[in-house]
Amino acid sequence: MLHTLRTIVRGGIRRIAGWLDRLTHHRLTPNMVTIAGTLLHIVIALLIAFHMYLAAAIMLAVVGLFDTLDGELARLQQRTNPQGMLLDASTDRFKETLLYTGAAYSLALGSQPYWAVLATAACGASICVSYVKAKGEAAIASSGRHIPHAELNRLFADGLATFEIRMVLLIAGLLLNLVPLALAIIAALAGYTALQRLVRISRKLRHDQA
């Protein structure tokens, strides 16, 4: 079901990318879209920090739908390259850090400030998911195997709590005013996902060395 929904959304974003490319006469670059999305997350983080959860959830959902716009635009303009992938992956981590920082600030000012530790746990576990993937990709590349970068980027991108799932959980927590619960679930699932990827990457490396 999630795969079907993702396919439908990507199809719509692909059409929007084509429309924007024509409208701007090919001047809009994927990196511009990536940076703009990151800057918008500063606004979302501030909305969360000052307890404007509904506005933050709506804005995060809208911006999240366009998270694949830079990739679709890059493919349309034939500008896919490692530098763009690096920027996209790095800014995703910046976005999460901003959001969890906003959540920590909001909770720290609430009636139960100790819940702010859940934002730290969610942020740390989420970063671990990406870190394990990045180190796995580096280990595979250093082993001498020649794998295209796009294929390498997808090789260990699965798991229970991917970036999209974490954002859906956060949006749900904001909408239902259950941010501490959402953060606890994100922390637990992201930690499990990091372990999932670590085990899979370790097995892949052992298989390649055999």
C-alpha positions as CSV (number, residue, x, y, z in Angstrom):
1,M,0.0,0.0,0.0
2,L,2.8,2.4,0.9
3,H,4.6,1.6,-2.3
4,T,1.5,2.2,-4.3
5,L,0.9,5.6,-2.6
6,R,4.5,6.5,-3.1
7,T,4.3,5.7,-6.8
8,I,1.1,7.9,-7.2
9,V,2.7,10.8,-5.3
10,R,5.9,10.5,-7.4
11,G,3.9,10.5,-10.6
12,G,2.2,13.8,-9.5
13,I,5.4,15.4,-8.5
14,R,7.0,14.4,-11.8
15,R,4.3,16.3,-13.6
16,I,4.7,19.3,-11.4
17,A,8.5,19.2,-12.0
18,G,7.9,19.3,-15.7
19,W,5.5,22.2,-15.4
20,L,8.0,24.2,-13.2
21,D,10.8,23.4,-15.6
22,R,8.9,24.9,-18.5
23,L,7.6,27.8,-16.5
24,T,11.1,28.8,-15.4
25,H,12.6,28.1,-18.8
26,H,14.9,25.5,-17.3
27,R,16.4,28.1,-14.8
28,L,15.1,26.3,-11.7
29,T,17.8,23.8,-10.6
30,P,17.3,20.8,-8.3
31,N,19.7,22.3,-5.8
32,M,17.6,25.4,-5.6
33,V,14.6,23.2,-4.7
34,T,16.6,21.3,-2.1
35,I,17.8,24.5,-0.4
36,A,14.4,26.1,-0.4
37,G,12.9,23.0,1.2
38,T,15.5,23.1,3.9
39,L,14.9,26.8,4.6
40,L,11.1,26.1,4.9
41,H,11.9,23.5,7.6
42,I,13.3,26.4,9.8
43,V,9.8,27.9,9.7
44,I,8.3,24.5,10.6
45,A,10.7,24.0,13.5
46,L,9.8,27.5,14.8
47,L,6.1,26.6,14.6
48,I,6.7,23.4,16.6
49,A,8.9,25.3,19.1
50,F,6.1,27.7,19.9
51,H,3.4,25.0,20.1
52,M,1.7,25.8,16.8
53,Y,1.4,22.1,16.1
54,L,-1.5,22.2,13.6
55,A,0.1,24.8,11.4
56,A,3.4,22.9,11.6
57,A,1.8,19.6,10.7
58,I,0.0,21.1,7.6
59,M,3.2,22.8,6.4
60,L,5.3,19.7,7.0
61,A,2.8,17.6,5.1
62,V,2.8,20.0,2.1
63,V,6.6,20.5,2.1
64,G,7.1,16.7,2.5
65,L,5.0,16.0,-0.6
66,F,7.5,18.0,-2.6
67,D,10.5,16.4,-1.0
68,T,11.1,14.3,-4.1
69,L,10.7,17.4,-6.4
70,D,14.4,18.0,-6.6
71,G,15.1,14.4,-7.6
72,E,12.4,14.4,-10.3
73,L,13.7,17.8,-11.6
74,A,17.2,16.4,-11.7
75,R,16.1,13.4,-13.7
76,L,14.1,15.6,-16.1
77,Q,17.0,18.0,-16.7
78,Q,19.5,15.1,-16.7
79,R,21.4,16.6,-13.8
80,T,21.6,13.6,-11.5
81,N,25.1,13.5,-10.0
82,P,26.8,12.5,-6.7
83,Q,27.0,16.2,-5.6
84,G,23.3,16.6,-5.8
85,M,22.7,13.3,-4.0
86,L,25.1,14.4,-1.3
87,L,23.3,17.7,-0.8
88,D,19.9,16.0,-0.8
89,A,20.9,13.4,1.8
90,S,22.7,16.0,4.0
91,T,19.8,18.5,4.0
92,D,17.4,15.7,5.0
93,R,19.5,15.3,8.2
94,F,19.5,19.1,8.7
95,K,15.7,19.1,8.4
96,E,15.3,16.3,11.0
97,T,17.6,18.0,13.4
98,L,15.7,21.3,13.0
99,L,12.4,19.6,13.6
100,Y,13.5,17.6,16.7
101,T,15.2,20.7,18.1
102,G,11.9,22.6,17.7
103,A,10.1,19.7,19.5
104,A,12.6,19.6,22.3
105,Y,12.2,23.4,22.9
106,S,8.4,23.1,22.9
107,L,8.4,20.2,25.3
108,A,11.1,21.8,27.6
109,L,8.8,24.8,28.1
110,G,5.7,22.6,28.8
111,S,4.4,21.2,32.1
112,Q,6.5,18.1,31.8
113,P,9.9,19.3,30.5
114,Y,11.6,15.9,30.9
115,W,9.7,14.8,27.8
116,A,12.2,16.8,25.8
117,V,14.7,13.9,26.2
118,L,12.5,12.0,23.7
119,A,13.3,14.6,21.0
120,T,17.0,14.0,21.6
121,A,16.5,10.2,21.4
122,A,14.5,10.5,18.2
123,C,17.1,12.7,16.6
124,G,20.0,10.5,17.6
125,A,18.3,7.3,16.5
126,S,17.3,8.9,13.1
127,I,20.8,10.1,12.5
128,C,22.1,6.6,13.3
129,V,19.9,5.2,10.5
130,S,21.5,7.4,8.0
131,Y,25.0,7.0,9.4
132,V,24.9,3.2,9.2
133,K,23.7,3.5,5.6
134,A,26.4,6.0,4.7
135,K,29.2,3.9,6.3
136,G,27.8,0.8,4.6
137,E,27.9,2.5,1.2
138,A,31.5,3.6,1.9
139,A,32.5,0.1,3.0
140,I,31.0,-1.4,-0.2
141,A,32.7,1.2,-2.3
142,S,36.1,0.7,-0.7
143,S,35.9,-3.1,-1.2
144,G,36.5,-2.5,-4.9
145,R,33.1,-3.3,-6.2
146,H,32.0,-1.0,-9.1
147,I,28.4,-0.2,-8.3
148,P,26.6,2.9,-9.9
149,H,26.1,5.6,-7.3
150,A,22.3,5.6,-7.7
151,E,22.2,1.8,-7.2
152,L,24.5,2.1,-4.2
153,N,22.2,4.8,-2.8
154,R,19.3,2.4,-2.9
155,L,21.1,-0.7,-1.7
156,F,20.6,-0.2,2.0
157,A,17.8,2.4,1.9
158,D,15.1,0.1,3.2
159,G,14.0,-0.6,6.8
160,L,11.1,-0.2,9.1
161,A,11.5,3.6,9.8
162,T,12.7,5.3,6.7
163,F,12.8,9.1,6.5
164,E,9.3,9.3,5.0
165,I,7.8,7.0,7.8
166,R,9.5,9.1,10.5
167,M,8.0,12.3,9.0
168,V,4.5,10.7,8.8
169,L,4.8,9.7,12.5
170,L,5.8,13.2,13.4
171,I,3.0,14.8,11.4
172,A,0.5,12.4,13.2
173,G,1.9,13.4,16.6
174,L,1.5,17.1,15.8
175,L,-2.0,16.7,14.5
176,L,-3.1,14.6,17.5
177,N,-1.1,16.7,20.0
178,L,0.7,13.6,21.0
179,V,4.2,14.8,20.2
180,P,6.0,12.9,23.1
181,L,4.4,9.6,22.0
182,A,5.3,10.2,18.4
183,L,8.9,11.0,19.3
184,A,9.1,7.8,21.5
185,I,7.8,5.7,18.6
186,I,10.2,7.3,16.2
187,A,13.2,6.7,18.6
188,A,12.3,3.1,19.0
189,L,11.6,2.3,15.3
190,A,14.6,4.3,14.1
191,G,16.9,2.5,16.5
192,Y,15.5,-0.8,15.3
193,T,16.0,0.3,11.7
194,A,19.6,1.2,12.3
195,L,20.2,-2.3,13.7
196,Q,18.4,-3.8,10.7
197,R,20.7,-2.0,8.3
198,L,23.8,-2.8,10.3
199,V,23.0,-6.5,10.2
200,R,22.2,-6.4,6.5
201,I,25.3,-4.5,5.6
202,S,27.5,-6.7,7.8
203,R,26.1,-9.8,6.0
204,K,26.7,-8.2,2.6
205,L,30.3,-7.4,3.4
206,R,30.9,-10.9,4.7
207,H,29.3,-12.4,1.5
208,D,31.6,-10.2,-0.7
209,Q,34.7,-11.3,1.2
210,A,33.8,-15.0,1.0
